């Protein structure tokens, strides 16, 4: 599906940001981009170059491939 990697990257990036309890604005500042650009990345609207993806991953100390992996399925509650 077209744009699937962009969306996956954005979802994984957002999950990382939320896990770290960072606002989108603070996270964008950490990465060195504007908040509105970060919003576009998280929504999968920005067509990142591989170089940009690597730079973002390096800034947050994450393997770029981790940001491209399919999200883990939600955990099912124990019965």
N, C-alpha and C positions, 0 to 999 in steps of 0.2 A: 504494500500500500504506500502510495506517495506521501512523503512527509512523516512516515512512521518513526524514523530515527530522531528527527527533530522533536517530535512529541515525547518520545521516550526519554531523550536527553533532558528535556524540560521538566518532565515529571520526576525524574530521579534527582535533578538539581533542586527542585522544590522540596522533595522529601528530605534531602540532606539539610537544606536550610531550616526547615521546620524542626528536624531532629536537634539541630544546634540552637534552637530557640532564638533565631535571628529574624528581624523584620526584613522585608524585601529591600527596604532602603539601606539598612546596615549591611546586608549581604552584598548588595550592589557596590557599596562603598568599599567593602573588603576586596571584591574582585576588581574594582577599578572601572566600573561602568555606571551609566545613569540608571536610576530606578526604573524608568519606563522601558529602557532596553532590556533590563533584567526580566520585567514582566512579560515582554515579548518572547524571550528565550524560554521562560517557564511555561508559557502557553503553546510553545512549539511553532510560533509565528516567525521566528528569525531563522534564516538559513545560514547557520554558522559554518565557517570554514573549519577544516580539521585543525588548523593552527589555533583558531580561537577556542575550540573545544579543549585542546591541550593546555592552552594558557589558563582557561577557567579552572580546569581540573588541578593544574599545578598550584594555583593560588589558594585552593582549599585543601591541598595535599591529598587528593584522591586520584586513583588510577583512572585515566580517561575512559577506559573500557567499562569501568563500573557504572559510569553515567550513561552508557549505551545498552546495558543489559536490560532484559525484560524485568519489570517489577515483580517482586515475589508475591505469590498469591496471599490474600489475607489469611491470617491464622484463624482456625476454627476453634471455638471455645470447647474446652474439655467438658465431658459429661460426667 
